[in-house]
Amino acid sequence: MYNNVSSAAGTGAAASGGALAVTGFSVLWLLLGAFALIAVGTAIARIVPRRRSR
């Protein structure tokens, strides 16, 4: 049981592959991520001082 490496490796690969398949793809999460990135970008743009042209 503990000496058979191939069965343990196969079990780990199957378990991780199944967990990855369950996550799926959702447009809602994509939009939420895009909104968060835009919010971070605008917050950084407000913090960073602007150069004055002469």
Gaussian input, Z-matrix of N, CA and C with variables (Angstrom, degrees):
# hf/3-21g

backbone

0 1
 N
 C     1     B1
 C     2     B2     1     A1
 N     3     B3     2     A2     1     D1
 C     4     B4     3     A3     2     D2
 C     5     B5     4     A4     3     D3
 N     6     B6     5     A5     4     D4
 C     7     B7     6     A6     5     D5
 C     8     B8     7     A7     6     D6
 N     9     B9     8     A8     7     D7
 C    10    B10     9     A9     8     D8
 C    11    B11    10    A10     9     D9
 N    12    B12    11    A11    10    D10
 C    13    B13    12    A12    11    D11
 C    14    B14    13    A13    12    D12
 N    15    B15    14    A14    13    D13
 C    16    B16    15    A15    14    D14
 C    17    B17    16    A16    15    D15
 N    18    B18    17    A17    16    D16
 C    19    B19    18    A18    17    D17
 C    20    B20    19    A19    18    D18
 N    21    B21    20    A20    19    D19
 C    22    B22    21    A21    20    D20
 C    23    B23    22    A22    21    D21
 N    24    B24    23    A23    22    D22
 C    25    B25    24    A24    23    D23
 C    26    B26    25    A25    24    D24
 N    27    B27    26    A26    25    D25
 C    28    B28    27    A27    26    D26
 C    29    B29    28    A28    27    D27
 N    30    B30    29    A29    28    D28
 C    31    B31    30    A30    29    D29
 C    32    B32    31    A31    30    D30
 N    33    B33    32    A32    31    D31
 C    34    B34    33    A33    32    D32
 C    35    B35    34    A34    33    D33
 N    36    B36    35    A35    34    D34
 C    37    B37    36    A36    35    D35
 C    38    B38    37    A37    36    D36
 N    39    B39    38    A38    37    D37
 C    40    B40    39    A39    38    D38
 C    41    B41    40    A40    39    D39
 N    42    B42    41    A41    40    D40
 C    43    B43    42    A42    41    D41
 C    44    B44    43    A43    42    D42
 N    45    B45    44    A44    43    D43
 C    46    B46    45    A45    44    D44
 C    47    B47    46    A46    45    D45
 N    48    B48    47    A47    46    D46
 C    49    B49    48    A48    47    D47
 C    50    B50    49    A49    48    D48
 N    51    B51    50    A50    49    D49
 C    52    B52    51    A51    50    D50
 C    53    B53    52    A52    51    D51
 N    54    B54    53    A53    52    D52
 C    55    B55    54    A54    53    D53
 C    56    B56    55    A55    54    D54
 N    57    B57    56    A56    55    D55
 C    58    B58    57    A57    56    D56
 C    59    B59    58    A58    57    D57
 N    60    B60    59    A59    58    D58
 C    61    B61    60    A60    59    D59
 C    62    B62    61    A61    60    D60
 N    63    B63    62    A62    61    D61
 C    64    B64    63    A63    62    D62
 C    65    B65    64    A64    63    D63
 N    66    B66    65    A65    64    D64
 C    67    B67    66    A66    65    D65
 C    68    B68    67    A67    66    D66
 N    69    B69    68    A68    67    D67
 C    70    B70    69    A69    68    D68
 C    71    B71    70    A70    69    D69
 N    72    B72    71    A71    70    D70
 C    73    B73    72    A72    71    D71
 C    74    B74    73    A73    72    D72
 N    75    B75    74    A74    73    D73
 C    76    B76    75    A75    74    D74
 C    77    B77    76    A76    75    D75
 N    78    B78    77    A77    76    D76
 C    79    B79    78    A78    77    D77
 C    80    B80    79    A79    78    D78
 N    81    B81    80    A80    79    D79
 C    82    B82    81    A81    80    D80
 C    83    B83    82    A82    81    D81
 N    84    B84    83    A83    82    D82
 C    85    B85    84    A84    83    D83
 C    86    B86    85    A85    84    D84
 N    87    B87    86    A86    85    D85
 C    88    B88    87    A87    86    D86
 C    89    B89    88    A88    87    D87
 N    90    B90    89    A89    88    D88
 C    91    B91    90    A90    89    D89
 C    92    B92    91    A91    90    D90
 N    93    B93    92    A92    91    D91
 C    94    B94    93    A93    92    D92
 C    95    B95    94    A94    93    D93
 N    96    B96    95    A95    94    D94
 C    97    B97    96    A96    95    D95
 C    98    B98    97    A97    96    D96
 N    99    B99    98    A98    97    D97
 C   100   B100    99    A99    98    D98
 C   101   B101   100   A100    99    D99
 N   102   B102   101   A101   100   D100
 C   103   B103   102   A102   101   D101
 C   104   B104   103   A103   102   D102
 N   105   B105   104   A104   103   D103
 C   106   B106   105   A105   104   D104
 C   107   B107   106   A106   105   D105
 N   108   B108   107   A107   106   D106
 C   109   B109   108   A108   107   D107
 C   110   B110   109   A109   108   D108
 N   111   B111   110   A110   109   D109
 C   112   B112   111   A111   110   D110
 C   113   B113   112   A112   111   D111
 N   114   B114   113   A113   112   D112
 C   115   B115   114   A114   113   D113
 C   116   B116   115   A115   114   D114
 N   117   B117   116   A116   115   D115
 C   118   B118   117   A117   116   D116
 C   119   B119   118   A118   117   D117
 N   120   B120   119   A119   118   D118
 C   121   B121   120   A120   119   D119
 C   122   B122   121   A121   120   D120
 N   123   B123   122   A122   121   D121
 C   124   B124   123   A123   122   D122
 C   125   B125   124   A124   123   D123
 N   126   B126   125   A125   124   D124
 C   127   B127   126   A126   125   D125
 C   128   B128   127   A127   126   D126
 N   129   B129   128   A128   127   D127
 C   130   B130   129   A129   128   D128
 C   131   B131   130   A130   129   D129
 N   132   B132   131   A131   130   D130
 C   133   B133   132   A132   131   D131
 C   134   B134   133   A133   132   D132
 N   135   B135   134   A134   133   D133
 C   136   B136   135   A135   134   D134
 C   137   B137   136   A136   135   D135
 N   138   B138   137   A137   136   D136
 C   139   B139   138   A138   137   D137
 C   140   B140   139   A139   138   D138
 N   141   B141   140   A140   139   D139
 C   142   B142   141   A141   140   D140
 C   143   B143   142   A142   141   D141
 N   144   B144   143   A143   142   D142
 C   145   B145   144   A144   143   D143
 C   146   B146   145   A145   144   D144
 N   147   B147   146   A146   145   D145
 C   148   B148   147   A147   146   D146
 C   149   B149   148   A148   147   D147
 N   150   B150   149   A149   148   D148
 C   151   B151   150   A150   149   D149
 C   152   B152   151   A151   150   D150
 N   153   B153   152   A152   151   D151
 C   154   B154   153   A153   152   D152
 C   155   B155   154   A154   153   D153
 N   156   B156   155   A155   154   D154
 C   157   B157   156   A156   155   D155
 C   158   B158   157   A157   156   D156
 N   159   B159   158   A158   157   D157
 C   160   B160   159   A159   158   D158
 C   161   B161   160   A160   159   D159

   B1=1.4531
   B2=1.5282
   B3=1.3294
   B4=1.4604
   B5=1.5178
   B6=1.3291
   B7=1.4603
   B8=1.5222
   B9=1.3071
   B10=1.4539
   B11=1.5312
   B12=1.3182
   B13=1.4606
   B14=1.5290
   B15=1.3270
   B16=1.4593
   B17=1.5238
   B18=1.3245
   B19=1.4666
   B20=1.5261
   B21=1.3196
   B22=1.4628
   B23=1.5287
   B24=1.3255
   B25=1.4616
   B26=1.5233
   B27=1.3186
   B28=1.4530
   B29=1.5089
   B30=1.3250
   B31=1.4664
   B32=1.5271
   B33=1.3205
   B34=1.4642
   B35=1.5132
   B36=1.3191
   B37=1.4648
   B38=1.5240
   B39=1.3189
   B40=1.4687
   B41=1.5164
   B42=1.3242
   B43=1.4664
   B44=1.5253
   B45=1.3253
   B46=1.4690
   B47=1.5227
   B48=1.3179
   B49=1.4544
   B50=1.5143
   B51=1.3196
   B52=1.4587
   B53=1.5128
   B54=1.3167
   B55=1.4590
   B56=1.5225
   B57=1.3187
   B58=1.4522
   B59=1.5270
   B60=1.3246
   B61=1.4560
   B62=1.5273
   B63=1.3322
   B64=1.4617
   B65=1.5271
   B66=1.3413
   B67=1.4637
   B68=1.5221
   B69=1.3072
   B70=1.4606
   B71=1.5233
   B72=1.3169
   B73=1.4601
   B74=1.5165
   B75=1.2991
   B76=1.4525
   B77=1.5247
   B78=1.3188
   B79=1.4558
   B80=1.5253
   B81=1.3266
   B82=1.4619
   B83=1.5263
   B84=1.3318
   B85=1.4583
   B86=1.5245
   B87=1.3164
   B88=1.4581
   B89=1.5274
   B90=1.3213
   B91=1.4689
   B92=1.5289
   B93=1.3208
   B94=1.4603
   B95=1.5249
   B96=1.3365
   B97=1.4635
   B98=1.5104
   B99=1.3347
   B100=1.4666
   B101=1.5223
   B102=1.3287
   B103=1.4663
   B104=1.5234
   B105=1.3313
   B106=1.4682
   B107=1.5252
   B108=1.3396
   B109=1.4568
   B110=1.5261
   B111=1.3145
   B112=1.4671
   B113=1.5246
   B114=1.3333
   B115=1.4647
   B116=1.5222
   B117=1.3134
   B118=1.4658
   B119=1.5232
   B120=1.3205
   B121=1.4650
   B122=1.5187
   B123=1.3207
   B124=1.4637
   B125=1.5277
   B126=1.3341
   B127=1.4632
   B128=1.5249
   B129=1.3252
   B130=1.4668
   B131=1.5231
   B132=1.3140
   B133=1.4657
   B134=1.5279
   B135=1.3229
   B136=1.4719
   B137=1.5289
   B138=1.3338
   B139=1.4605
   B140=1.5267
   B141=1.3310
   B142=1.4653
   B143=1.5214
   B144=1.3370
   B145=1.4634
   B146=1.5372
   B147=1.3283
   B148=1.4580
   B149=1.5284
   B150=1.3223
   B151=1.4532
   B152=1.5104
   B153=1.2983
   B154=1.4687
   B155=1.5104
   B156=1.3011
   B157=1.4710
   B158=1.5221
   B159=1.3212
   B160=1.4650
   B161=1.4883
   A1=110.94
   A2=117.40
   A3=119.78
   A4=112.51
   A5=117.96
   A6=121.03
   A7=112.49
   A8=119.07
   A9=121.28
   A10=109.33
   A11=116.63
   A12=121.85
   A13=111.31
   A14=117.46
   A15=120.06
   A16=112.12
   A17=118.20
   A18=119.39
   A19=110.70
   A20=117.89
   A21=120.65
   A22=110.78
   A23=116.29
   A24=119.66
   A25=110.56
   A26=117.26
   A27=121.10
   A28=112.19
   A29=116.52
   A30=120.80
   A31=110.62
   A32=117.20
   A33=120.56
   A34=112.28
   A35=116.44
   A36=119.82
   A37=110.54
   A38=116.46
   A39=119.53
   A40=110.79
   A41=116.81
   A42=119.84
   A43=111.21
   A44=117.20
   A45=119.19
   A46=110.91
   A47=118.33
   A48=121.07
   A49=111.40
   A50=116.86
   A51=120.77
   A52=111.57
   A53=116.54
   A54=119.93
   A55=110.56
   A56=116.61
   A57=120.29
   A58=110.95
   A59=116.09
   A60=119.44
   A61=111.86
   A62=117.02
   A63=120.75
   A64=110.85
   A65=117.87
   A66=120.24
   A67=111.67
   A68=117.72
   A69=120.74
   A70=113.37
   A71=115.62
   A72=122.24
   A73=107.99
   A74=116.69
   A75=120.24
   A76=109.27
   A77=115.88
   A78=120.98
   A79=110.39
   A80=116.81
   A81=120.78
   A82=110.82
   A83=117.66
   A84=120.18
   A85=110.93
   A86=117.12
   A87=120.50
   A88=110.92
   A89=116.97
   A90=120.69
   A91=111.54
   A92=117.09
   A93=120.48
   A94=110.99
   A95=116.57
   A96=120.22
   A97=112.48
   A98=116.90
   A99=120.69
   A100=110.62
   A101=116.57
   A102=120.31
   A103=110.76
   A104=117.09
   A105=120.34
   A106=110.87
   A107=117.84
   A108=120.12
   A109=111.85
   A110=117.12
   A111=120.41
   A112=110.11
   A113=117.26
   A114=121.01
   A115=110.94
   A116=117.31
   A117=120.33
   A118=110.35
   A119=116.86
   A120=120.31
   A121=112.75
   A122=116.88
   A123=119.21
   A124=111.72
   A125=117.44
   A126=119.71
   A127=111.01
   A128=117.29
   A129=120.10
   A130=109.97
   A131=117.54
   A132=120.55
   A133=111.23
   A134=117.56
   A135=120.00
   A136=111.49
   A137=117.32
   A138=120.64
   A139=111.52
   A140=117.16
   A141=121.83
   A142=109.20
   A143=117.35
   A144=119.64
   A145=111.15
   A146=115.69
   A147=120.45
   A148=109.93
   A149=114.73
   A150=119.39
   A151=109.55
   A152=116.33
   A153=121.65
   A154=109.06
   A155=116.90
   A156=120.26
   A157=109.20
   A158=115.31
   A159=119.48
   A160=111.65
   D1=-50.22
   D2=-176.79
   D3=-87.65
   D4=-15.19
   D5=-177.09
   D6=-92.40
   D7=-12.28
   D8=-177.82
   D9=-88.21
   D10=101.95
   D11=-175.02
   D12=-74.49
   D13=-34.36
   D14=-174.72
   D15=-65.66
   D16=-36.87
   D17=-179.89
   D18=-70.32
   D19=-36.68
   D20=178.75
   D21=-67.84
   D22=-40.12
   D23=179.49
   D24=-68.09
   D25=-38.95
   D26=178.30
   D27=-65.25
   D28=-38.83
   D29=178.88
   D30=-65.60
   D31=-42.36
   D32=179.11
   D33=-65.11
   D34=-39.88
   D35=179.98
   D36=-67.64
   D37=-40.08
   D38=-179.73
   D39=-68.44
   D40=-39.07
   D41=-179.05
   D42=-68.03
   D43=-42.57
   D44=-179.43
   D45=-70.25
   D46=-36.50
   D47=178.24
   D48=-65.48
   D49=-37.76
   D50=178.57
   D51=-68.58
   D52=-38.72
   D53=179.82
   D54=-67.68
   D55=-35.59
   D56=179.57
   D57=-69.05
   D58=-36.35
   D59=-179.64
   D60=-69.92
   D61=-28.69
   D62=-177.91
   D63=-72.69
   D64=-27.25
   D65=-176.58
   D66=-62.49
   D67=-41.20
   D68=175.75
   D69=69.49
   D70=-166.70
   D71=179.94
   D72=-134.16
   D73=130.21
   D74=-178.42
   D75=-131.39
   D76=131.19
   D77=178.99
   D78=-66.68
   D79=-29.74
   D80=178.55
   D81=-60.82
   D82=-44.49
   D83=179.38
   D84=-67.89
   D85=-34.21
   D86=177.52
   D87=-64.75
   D88=-44.02
   D89=177.84
   D90=-66.49
   D91=-38.70
   D92=178.35
   D93=-64.54
   D94=-40.46
   D95=176.78
   D96=-65.38
   D97=-40.45
   D98=178.43
   D99=-64.35
   D100=-42.08
   D101=178.09
   D102=-62.14
   D103=-42.11
   D104=-179.92
   D105=-64.26
   D106=-40.75
   D107=179.22
   D108=-66.73
   D109=-38.84
   D110=177.13
   D111=-65.69
   D112=-40.18
   D113=179.04
   D114=-64.15
   D115=-41.48
   D116=178.30
   D117=-65.81
   D118=-40.88
   D119=179.33
   D120=-62.64
   D121=-43.42
   D122=179.10
   D123=-70.01
   D124=-34.04
   D125=177.22
   D126=-65.98
   D127=-41.03
   D128=178.26
   D129=-67.93
   D130=-37.90
   D131=179.15
   D132=-63.85
   D133=-31.53
   D134=178.43
   D135=-76.42
   D136=-29.34
   D137=-176.71
   D138=-80.44
   D139=-41.54
   D140=-175.67
   D141=-69.55
   D142=129.02
   D143=179.85
   D144=-68.50
   D145=143.81
   D146=-179.03
   D147=-90.28
   D148=149.62
   D149=176.32
   D150=-80.65
   D151=140.28
   D152=177.98
   D153=-95.71
   D154=129.95
   D155=178.68
   D156=-86.17
   D157=142.51
   D158=-178.65
   D159=-104.91

